[in-house]
Each structure stands twice: as structure tokens, then as C-alpha cells.
Amino acid sequence: MVDKDVEFSDEANLDFHKAQCFMDFNGKLEEFWLDIDRQIELMKEFPLAFQIRYKNVRIIPLENFNYSIHYIAKSKGILVYRFLNQSQNF
């Protein structure tokens, strides 16, 4: 298996930061990052497993939190486009 590089857009970095602050405030930060790490590993192993939802963007939900990772699978890696609370409109 080829290890895929994962890049994060500026918007995704900001989204992650906001979510991190919220989870830290609620005392769930460690559990939150474990969930994110599991989903990113799944995304790296099976980048095409999730259907395209809009503009070549695929969505993988977190298992235990109401967030989803919006990403674009590329030939040499993955671009995390956004990281959104599933209640947000985008």
C-alpha cells in the first residue's frame, strides 16, 4: 500500500482549530482527536470508498462526534477541503 500524503486547506485548518477549542472547553479533546485520527487513517487507506457529494468532494463522518471531513482524493495524496459540524450549512 502506498502511503498517501494528507494536506489541509487554510479553511480546514481554521475549522479544526475552532472544533479543537470547543472540544477542549468541553473536556472531550483527547477522545475527539482519537476519532479524527481513526477516520483520517481510514480515508488514507481507502480514499475512494466514500461517494462524491459535491465538486469532487467526498465526505467521511466522525464516528462519535457530529463532524465530518470533506476531502478530495488526488493521485498522490488527499486534500482535506473542510472539517465541518454536520449542523453547518456549506
MIBA-975406 format. One record per atom (N, C-alpha, C, CB): chain; x, y, z; atom name. Coordinates in pm, 1 decimal. Each point is the difference from the previous one (the first is absolute). Glycine has a CB too. Example, Ala and Ser with C-alpha at 12.3 -4.5 7.8 and 13.67 -1.06 7.14 Angstrom:
2
[site 'A', [1319.0, -569.0, 780.0], 'N'],
[site 'A', [-89.0, 119.0, 0.0], 'CA'],
[site 'A', [90.0, 120.0, 0.0], 'C'],
[site 'A', [-189.2, -117.3, 124.6], 'CB'],
[site 'A', [154.2, 222.3, -196.6], 'N'],
[site 'A', [82.0, 119.0, 6.0], 'CA'],
[site 'A', [-77.0, 109.0, 73.0], 'C'],
[site 'A', [118.4, -62.8, -214.5], 'CB'],
// end
This chain:
90
[site 'A', [84.7, -118.4, 0.0], 'N'],
[site 'A', [-84.7, 118.4, 0.0], 'CA'],
[site 'A', [88.9, 124.4, 0.0], 'C'],
[site 'A', [-185.1, -124.4, 122.8], 'CB'],
[site 'A', [151.0, 219.3, -207.0], 'N'],
[site 'A', [73.1, 126.5, -6.9], 'CA'],
[site 'A', [-57.8, 94.3, 105.6], 'C'],
[site 'A', [48.9, -30.8, -249.3], 'CB'],
[site 'A', [38.6, 87.0, 330.3], 'N'],
[site 'A', [-44.9, 93.7, 102.6], 'CA'],
[site 'A', [-34.9, 132.8, -66.1], 'C'],
[site 'A', [143.8, -113.3, 175.9], 'CB'],
[site 'A', [-264.9, 157.4, -157.6], 'N'],
[site 'A', [-47.3, 124.3, -60.1], 'CA'],
[site 'A', [33.7, 118.2, 89.8], 'C'],
[site 'A', [-185.1, -124.4, -115.5], 'CB'],
[site 'A', [229.3, 232.1, 54.2], 'N'],
[site 'A', [20.9, 124.8, 72.1], 'CA'],
[site 'A', [-134.4, 68.2, 18.7], 'C'],
[site 'A', [234.0, 24.7, -93.8], 'CB'],
[site 'A', [-251.4, 37.7, 208.5], 'N'],
[site 'A', [-123.3, 72.9, 28.3], 'CA'],
[site 'A', [35.3, 146.2, 20.0], 'C'],
[site 'A', [-108.9, -204.0, 105.2], 'CB'],
[site 'A', [48.0, 289.5, -186.3], 'N'],
[site 'A', [15.9, 145.3, 11.7], 'CA'],
[site 'A', [-130.0, 58.0, 52.5], 'C'],
[site 'A', [168.8, 7.0, -189.7], 'CB'],
[site 'A', [-158.2, 106.8, 256.4], 'N'],
[site 'A', [-117.3, 67.4, 53.3], 'CA'],
[site 'A', [-7.8, 140.3, -58.2], 'C'],
[site 'A', [11.8, -135.6, 212.9], 'CB'],
[site 'A', [-130.3, 172.0, -262.4], 'N'],
[site 'A', [-19.8, 136.0, -50.3], 'CA'],
[site 'A', [1.6, 96.1, 118.6], 'C'],
[site 'A', [-135.9, -84.0, -198.7], 'CB'],
[site 'A', [152.3, 212.6, 169.1], 'N'],
[site 'A', [-3.8, 101.2, 106.1], 'CA'],
[site 'A', [-133.9, -3.6, 73.3], 'C'],
[site 'A', [158.7, 144.3, -131.7], 'CB'],
[site 'A', [-266.9, -164.4, 56.3], 'N'],
[site 'A', [-132.6, -6.7, 60.6], 'CA'],
[site 'A', [-10.9, -120.0, 93.1], 'C'],
[site 'A', [-97.2, 112.9, -201.4], 'CB'],
[site 'A', [151.5, -227.8, 159.7], 'N'],
[site 'A', [-4.4, -119.9, 83.5], 'CA'],
[site 'A', [79.4, 20.0, 127.8], 'C'],
[site 'A', [-25.7, -140.9, -204.4], 'CB'],
[site 'A', [141.6, 204.1, 194.1], 'N'],
[site 'A', [78.9, 28.2, 120.2], 'CA'],
[site 'A', [-77.5, 87.7, 97.9], 'C'],
[site 'A', [209.6, -19.8, -135.6], 'CB'],
[site 'A', [-278.3, 120.1, 84.1], 'N'],
[site 'A', [-80.5, 87.5, 85.5], 'CA'],
[site 'A', [-116.8, -78.2, 60.9], 'C'],
[site 'A', [64.2, 199.7, -141.4], 'CB'],
[site 'A', [-129.1, -283.9, 60.6], 'N'],
[site 'A', [-109.9, -83.1, 49.1], 'CA'],
[site 'A', [46.3, -91.8, 113.2], 'C'],
[site 'A', [-105.2, 8.5, -227.7], 'CB'],
[site 'A', [221.1, -73.8, 207.9], 'N'],
[site 'A', [54.1, -88.7, 102.6], 'CA'],
[site 'A', [30.2, 78.6, 128.1], 'C'],
[site 'A', [97.5, -149.2, -179.5], 'CB'],
[site 'A', [-41.5, 267.2, 165.5], 'N'],
[site 'A', [33.9, 80.9, 116.9], 'CA'],
[site 'A', [-125.0, 36.5, 80.2], 'C'],
[site 'A', [199.0, 90.9, -123.4], 'CB'],
[site 'A', [-304.0, -49.0, 54.9], 'N'],
[site 'A', [-124.5, 35.7, 68.3], 'CA'],
[site 'A', [-58.8, -119.9, 73.3], 'C'],
[site 'A', [-43.1, 175.1, -173.4], 'CB'],
[site 'A', [41.8, -290.6, 104.5], 'N'],
[site 'A', [-53.7, -121.3, 62.2], 'CA'],
[site 'A', [85.9, -41.9, 118.6], 'C'],
[site 'A', [-94.2, -72.6, -221.3], 'CB'],
[site 'A', [225.6, 85.5, 208.2], 'N'],
[site 'A', [91.6, -35.1, 108.5], 'CA'],
[site 'A', [-27.4, 86.6, 122.9], 'C'],
[site 'A', [174.1, -70.4, -168.2], 'CB'],
[site 'A', [-191.6, 198.1, 150.4], 'N'],
[site 'A', [-29.3, 90.2, 112.1], 'CA'],
[site 'A', [-130.7, -40.1, 68.4], 'C'],
[site 'A', [122.6, 186.6, -117.2], 'CB'],
[site 'A', [-223.2, -218.9, 38.3], 'N'],
[site 'A', [-129.1, -40.3, 55.4], 'CA'],
[site 'A', [12.2, -129.4, 79.5], 'C'],
[site 'A', [-115.2, 112.7, -191.3], 'CB'],
[site 'A', [186.1, -211.1, 136.1], 'N'],
[site 'A', [15.0, -129.0, 68.2], 'CA'],
[site 'A', [87.2, 13.3, 124.9], 'C'],
[site 'A', [-26.6, -117.4, -220.4], 'CB'],
[site 'A', [127.3, 201.1, 215.3], 'N'],
[site 'A', [84.2, 23.9, 116.4], 'CA'],
[site 'A', [-83.3, 62.1, 112.3], 'C'],
[site 'A', [202.7, 29.6, -148.9], 'CB'],
[site 'A', [-286.6, 65.1, 114.6], 'N'],
[site 'A', [-87.5, 64.8, 97.3], 'CA'],
[site 'A', [-93.1, -101.7, 65.8], 'C'],
[site 'A', [11.1, 212.8, -133.2], 'CB'],
[site 'A', [-55.8, -312.9, 56.3], 'N'],
[site 'A', [-92.8, -100.9, 50.4], 'CA'],
[site 'A', [68.7, -123.2, 57.7], 'C'],
[site 'A', [-160.7, 81.1, -167.4], 'CB'],
[site 'A', [292.9, -81.8, 171.4], 'N'],
[site 'A', [73.0, -112.0, 58.9], 'CA'],
[site 'A', [0.1, -126.5, -83.5], 'C'],
[site 'A', [-56.7, 95.8, 215.7], 'CB'],
[site 'A', [36.7, -84.1, -345.8], 'N'],
[site 'A', [-7.0, -117.0, -88.5], 'CA'],
[site 'A', [112.0, -1.8, -103.2], 'C'],
[site 'A', [-246.0, -1.7, 32.4], 'CB'],
[site 'A', [350.2, 79.2, -12.1], 'N'],
[site 'A', [102.0, 19.2, -102.6], 'CA'],
[site 'A', [72.2, -129.1, -38.0], 'C'],
[site 'A', [28.0, 230.4, 85.1], 'CB'],
[site 'A', [15.0, -308.9, 12.0], 'N'],
[site 'A', [74.3, -122.8, -30.9], 'CA'],
[site 'A', [-86.3, -98.9, -79.0], 'C'],
[site 'A', [136.4, 33.0, 208.8], 'CB'],
[site 'A', [-259.4, -53.2, -165.2], 'N'],
[site 'A', [-92.4, -89.9, -70.4], 'CA'],
[site 'A', [-28.5, 51.2, -141.7], 'C'],
[site 'A', [-103.7, -65.4, 220.9], 'CB'],
[site 'A', [90.9, 196.3, -234.5], 'N'],
[site 'A', [-25.3, 63.4, -128.8], 'CA'],
[site 'A', [114.3, -28.0, -98.7], 'C'],
[site 'A', [-133.0, 179.5, 116.9], 'CB'],
[site 'A', [259.6, -159.0, -72.0], 'N'],
[site 'A', [114.1, -22.1, -88.6], 'CA'],
[site 'A', [17.4, -147.7, -35.8], 'C'],
[site 'A', [109.5, 200.0, 100.9], 'CB'],
[site 'A', [-143.4, -290.5, -9.6], 'N'],
[site 'A', [5.5, -143.1, -32.2], 'CA'],
[site 'A', [-98.0, -33.1, -112.3], 'C'],
[site 'A', [66.7, -52.3, 237.6], 'CB'],
[site 'A', [-186.5, 109.7, -230.9], 'N'],
[site 'A', [-101.0, -21.5, -103.6], 'CA'],
[site 'A', [48.1, 56.0, -134.2], 'C'],
[site 'A', [-182.0, 9.5, 174.8], 'CB'],
[site 'A', [239.9, 109.0, -173.7], 'N'],
[site 'A', [51.9, 60.9, -122.7], 'CA'],
[site 'A', [112.2, -86.1, -58.1], 'C'],
[site 'A', [-61.2, 229.9, 85.6], 'CB'],
[site 'A', [154.0, -273.4, -1.2], 'N'],
[site 'A', [111.6, -83.2, -47.3], 'CA'],
[site 'A', [-49.0, -129.4, -64.9], 'C'],
[site 'A', [143.1, 96.5, 181.1], 'CB'],
[site 'A', [-243.3, -161.2, -119.4], 'N'],
[site 'A', [-55.2, -124.2, -57.9], 'CA'],
[site 'A', [-57.9, 25.8, -139.4], 'C'],
[site 'A', [-51.9, -85.0, 232.2], 'CB'],
[site 'A', [-22.0, 193.1, -246.0], 'N'],
[site 'A', [-63.6, 28.7, -128.6], 'CA'],
[site 'A', [102.5, 42.1, -105.0], 'C'],
[site 'A', [-208.0, 67.0, 121.5], 'CB'],
[site 'A', [310.0, 4.8, -82.7], 'N'],
[site 'A', [103.8, 38.5, -96.8], 'CA'],
[site 'A', [76.1, -124.0, -47.1], 'C'],
[site 'A', [22.3, 227.2, 109.6], 'CB'],
[site 'A', [6.0, -320.7, -20.0], 'N'],
[site 'A', [66.4, -124.2, -40.9], 'CA'],
[site 'A', [-88.3, -79.0, -96.3], 'C'],
[site 'A', [122.9, -7.2, 219.5], 'CB'],
[site 'A', [-252.8, 1.3, -191.9], 'N'],
[site 'A', [-93.7, -67.6, -90.2], 'CA'],
[site 'A', [-2.6, 69.4, -135.8], 'C'],
[site 'A', [-139.2, -72.7, 197.0], 'CB'],
[site 'A', [136.7, 204.1, -195.9], 'N'],
[site 'A', [-1.2, 79.7, -122.3], 'CA'],
[site 'A', [127.4, -23.3, -81.4], 'C'],
[site 'A', [-142.6, 172.6, 114.9], 'CB'],
[site 'A', [257.0, -182.4, -47.0], 'N'],
[site 'A', [126.8, -24.1, -69.8], 'CA'],
[site 'A', [3.9, -140.5, -60.4], 'C'],
[site 'A', [114.8, 159.6, 156.7], 'CB'],
[site 'A', [-169.4, -256.9, -85.6], 'N'],
[site 'A', [3.5, -137.7, -48.0], 'CA'],
[site 'A', [-99.1, -23.1, -114.0], 'C'],
[site 'A', [69.6, -72.6, 228.5], 'CB'],
[site 'A', [-186.9, 133.9, -220.6], 'N'],
[site 'A', [-104.5, -17.3, -101.1], 'CA'],
[site 'A', [-51.8, 135.9, -47.8], 'C'],
[site 'A', [-64.4, -220.6, 104.3], 'CB'],
[site 'A', [145.6, 297.1, -175.6], 'N'],
[site 'A', [-39.5, 137.1, -35.2], 'CA'],
[site 'A', [-121.7, 9.5, -91.6], 'C'],
[site 'A', [236.3, 59.5, 26.0], 'CB'],
[site 'A', [-265.7, -163.1, -101.3], 'N'],
[site 'A', [-113.2, 5.8, -92.9], 'CA'],
[site 'A', [-123.9, -72.4, 52.4], 'C'],
[site 'A', [163.9, 13.2, -185.4], 'CB'],
[site 'A', [-160.9, -55.7, 310.6], 'N'],
[site 'A', [-109.5, -79.0, 55.7], 'CA'],
[site 'A', [-127.3, 81.5, 25.8], 'C'],
[site 'A', [172.2, -145.6, 102.5], 'CB'],
[site 'A', [-159.1, 273.9, -92.2], 'N'],
[site 'A', [-116.0, 83.8, 29.6], 'CA'],
[site 'A', [-43.5, 72.7, -126.0], 'C'],
[site 'A', [75.3, 28.3, 238.9], 'CB'],
[site 'A', [-206.2, -14.3, -254.0], 'N'],
[site 'A', [-52.5, 58.1, -123.5], 'CA'],
[site 'A', [29.1, 148.7, -11.4], 'C'],
[site 'A', [-178.0, -171.6, 2.8], 'CB'],
[site 'A', [185.2, 217.3, -126.6], 'N'],
[site 'A', [17.4, 143.2, -27.1], 'CA'],
[site 'A', [-132.3, 69.1, 30.7], 'C'],
[site 'A', [177.2, -42.9, -180.2], 'CB'],
[site 'A', [-170.2, 147.9, 261.3], 'N'],
[site 'A', [-121.1, 70.4, 41.0], 'CA'],
[site 'A', [-18.5, 132.4, -73.0], 'C'],
[site 'A', [21.3, -108.1, 221.5], 'CB'],
[site 'A', [88.2, 178.6, -249.7], 'N'],
[site 'A', [-5.7, 125.9, -74.3], 'CA'],
[site 'A', [140.9, 33.2, -47.7], 'C'],
[site 'A', [-199.6, 82.8, 135.7], 'CB'],
[site 'A', [212.6, -25.7, -254.5], 'N'],
[site 'A', [127.3, 49.2, -55.6], 'CA'],
[site 'A', [119.0, -93.1, 24.8], 'C'],
[site 'A', [-88.0, 228.2, 33.4], 'CB'],
[site 'A', [73.4, -357.8, -55.6], 'N'],
[site 'A', [104.1, -101.0, 24.9], 'CA'],
[site 'A', [36.4, -15.0, 147.0], 'C'],
[site 'A', [87.2, 49.7, -224.6], 'CB'],
[site 'A', [-169.4, 1.8, 312.3], 'N'],
[site 'A', [25.4, -8.3, 143.9], 'CA'],
[site 'A', [-75.2, -119.6, 57.5], 'C'],
[site 'A', [32.7, 251.2, 14.6], 'CB'],
[site 'A', [39.9, -331.4, 62.5], 'N'],
[site 'A', [-56.2, -114.6, 70.3], 'CA'],
[site 'A', [-10.3, 36.9, 147.4], 'C'],
[site 'A', [97.6, -166.0, -168.3], 'CB'],
[site 'A', [-187.4, 99.3, 238.5], 'N'],
[site 'A', [-22.4, 31.4, 140.9], 'CA'],
[site 'A', [10.3, -127.2, 82.7], 'C'],
[site 'A', [-148.1, 194.7, -62.1], 'CB'],
[site 'A', [226.9, -188.0, 169.2], 'N'],
[site 'A', [9.6, -110.1, 95.4], 'CA'],
[site 'A', [-39.3, 54.5, 137.3], 'C'],
[site 'A', [184.3, -117.0, -135.3], 'CB'],
[site 'A', [-289.3, 60.0, 195.3], 'N'],
[site 'A', [-42.7, 49.6, 131.5], 'CA'],
[site 'A', [86.6, -58.3, 111.7], 'C'],
[site 'A', [-234.5, 23.7, -86.9], 'CB'],
[site 'A', [246.0, 50.3, 196.3], 'N'],
[site 'A', [63.6, -54.9, 118.7], 'CA'],
[site 'A', [-97.0, -100.4, 62.3], 'C'],
[site 'A', [135.9, 213.7, 39.6], 'CB'],
[site 'A', [-83.2, -309.2, 33.0], 'N'],
[site 'A', [-84.5, -102.9, 59.6], 'CA'],
[site 'A', [-74.8, 49.3, 123.4], 'C'],
[site 'A', [158.4, -169.3, -87.2], 'CB'],
[site 'A', [-92.4, 248.6, 171.2], 'N'],
[site 'A', [-57.1, 34.9, 129.8], 'CA'],
[site 'A', [-36.0, 146.5, 16.5], 'C'],
[site 'A', [130.5, -184.3, 89.7], 'CB'],
[site 'A', [-102.8, 264.5, -188.6], 'N'],
[site 'A', [-27.7, 143.1, 9.3], 'CA'],
[site 'A', [-73.8, 44.9, -125.3], 'C'],
[site 'A', [205.0, 36.3, 144.0], 'CB'],
[site 'A', [-277.0, 72.5, -133.5], 'N'],
[site 'A', [-84.6, 48.7, -108.4], 'CA'],
[site 'A', [79.3, 87.7, -97.8], 'C'],
[site 'A', [-197.9, -9.2, 154.8], 'CB'],
[site 'A', [311.2, -42.5, -202.0], 'N'],
[site 'A', [85.8, 69.7, -94.8], 'CA'],
[site 'A', [28.4, -92.1, -117.6], 'C'],
[site 'A', [103.6, 138.3, 185.0], 'CB'],
[site 'A', [-66.0, -78.2, -296.3], 'N'],
[site 'A', [38.3, -79.0, -117.4], 'CA'],
[site 'A', [119.5, 66.1, -68.6], 'C'],
[site 'A', [-239.1, -80.4, -30.6], 'CB'],
[site 'A', [320.1, -4.5, -31.5], 'N'],
[site 'A', [117.9, 44.5, -73.0], 'CA'],
[site 'A', [-36.6, 1.8, -148.0], 'C'],
[site 'A', [161.0, -94.8, 175.9], 'CB'],
[site 'A', [-147.1, 209.4, -238.0], 'N'],
[site 'A', [-27.9, 16.7, -142.6], 'CA'],
[site 'A', [135.2, -0.4, -71.0], 'C'],
[site 'A', [-217.0, 134.0, 41.4], 'CB'],
[site 'A', [235.9, -227.4, -134.5], 'N'],
[site 'A', [132.1, -14.2, -61.0], 'CA'],
[site 'A', [-8.6, -30.2, -148.6], 'C'],
[site 'A', [86.7, -79.0, 218.3], 'CB'],
[site 'A', [25.0, 103.3, -285.2], 'N'],
[site 'A', [13.8, -30.2, -142.4], 'CA'],
[site 'A', [113.2, -101.5, -12.8], 'C'],
[site 'A', [-84.7, 232.0, -72.9], 'CB'],
[site 'A', [54.8, -346.2, 12.7], 'N'],
[site 'A', [101.4, -103.4, -23.1], 'CA'],
[site 'A', [74.8, 34.9, -127.9], 'C'],
[site 'A', [-139.4, -177.8, 118.3], 'CB'],
[site 'A', [270.3, 187.2, -107.2], 'N'],
[site 'A', [84.9, 29.6, -114.8], 'CA'],
[site 'A', [90.3, -119.1, -25.4], 'C'],
[site 'A', [-6.8, 248.2, 48.5], 'CB'],
[site 'A', [74.4, -250.8, -162.5], 'N'],
[site 'A', [84.0, -114.6, -35.2], 'CA'],
[site 'A', [115.4, -21.4, 97.0], 'C'],
[site 'A', [-61.0, 38.9, -235.9], 'CB'],
[site 'A', [116.4, 67.7, 291.0], 'N'],
[site 'A', [114.9, -13.7, 89.5], 'CA'],
[site 'A', [-29.6, 42.0, 142.9], 'C'],
[site 'A', [144.2, 38.6, -195.1], 'CB'],
[site 'A', [-270.3, -24.0, 229.0], 'N'],
[site 'A', [-30.9, 38.5, 136.2], 'CA'],
[site 'A', [-144.5, 40.6, 16.4], 'C'],
[site 'A', [233.6, 71.0, 27.0], 'CB'],
[site 'A', [-260.0, -8.7, 85.7], 'N'],
[site 'A', [-135.1, 40.1, 36.3], 'CA'],
[site 'A', [4.7, 145.9, 46.1], 'C'],
[site 'A', [-63.8, -239.2, 65.5], 'CB'],
[site 'A', [-33.9, 316.1, -110.7], 'N'],
[site 'A', [-14.9, 137.2, 45.1], 'CA'],
[site 'A', [-123.6, 6.6, 88.0], 'C'],
[site 'A', [113.3, 92.7, -208.3], 'CB'],
[site 'A', [-93.9, -62.0, 336.0], 'N'],
[site 'A', [-113.2, 22.5, 88.4], 'CA'],
[site 'A', [-47.0, 142.1, -27.1], 'C'],
[site 'A', [84.9, -164.1, 179.6], 'CB'],
[site 'A', [-204.1, 172.3, -236.0], 'N'],
[site 'A', [-55.2, 125.8, -47.0], 'CA'],
[site 'A', [-64.5, 77.9, 114.4], 'C'],
[site 'A', [-37.2, -103.1, -225.1], 'CB'],
[site 'A', [-45.7, 34.6, 305.0], 'N'],
[site 'A', [-67.5, 62.3, 114.8], 'CA'],
[site 'A', [-19.0, -105.3, 108.7], 'C'],
[site 'A', [-118.9, 167.5, -150.7], 'CB'],
[site 'A', [95.8, -121.0, 270.6], 'N'],
[site 'A', [-32.9, -84.7, 113.7], 'CA'],
[site 'A', [-118.0, 67.5, 67.0], 'C'],
[site 'A', [240.9, -86.8, 32.4], 'CB'],
[site 'A', [-360.2, 30.7, -50.1], 'N'],
[site 'A', [-120.5, 72.2, 39.3], 'CA'],
[site 'A', [-85.3, -75.7, 100.3], 'C'],
[site 'A', [3.3, 106.7, -221.5], 'CB'],
[site 'A', [-66.9, -30.6, 309.2], 'N'],
[site 'A', [-104.5, -54.6, 83.5], 'CA'],
[site 'A', [-113.9, -34.5, -95.0], 'C'],
[site 'A', [69.1, 135.3, 209.0], 'CB'],
[site 'A', [-131.6, -248.2, -189.9], 'N'],
[site 'A', [-101.5, -43.5, -94.3], 'CA'],
[site 'A', [-127.9, 84.6, 6.4], 'C'],
[site 'A', [94.5, -229.2, 19.1], 'CB'],
[site 'A', [-102.6, 316.9, 77.0], 'N'],
[site 'A', [-113.8, 92.8, 7.2], 'CA'],
[site 'A', [25.5, 125.7, -81.6], 'C'],
[site 'A', [-54.6, -88.1, 227.0], 'CB'],
[site 'A', [180.4, 109.5, -272.2], 'N'],
[site 'A', [34.4, 118.8, -76.6], 'CA'],
[site 'A', [-49.2, -12.5, -143.2], 'C'],
[site 'A', [200.1, 36.0, 145.5], 'CB'],
[site 'A', [-241.5, 73.7, -202.2], 'N'],
[site 'A', [-31.0, 5.3, -141.8], 'CA'],
[site 'A', [125.4, 41.7, -73.5], 'C'],
[site 'A', [-243.0, 55.7, 44.1], 'CB'],
[site 'A', [270.2, -124.3, -155.9], 'N'],
[site 'A', [116.2, 36.0, -79.3], 'CA'],
[site 'A', [-39.4, 9.2, -143.3], 'C'],
[site 'A', [152.5, -109.0, 161.1], 'CB'],
// end
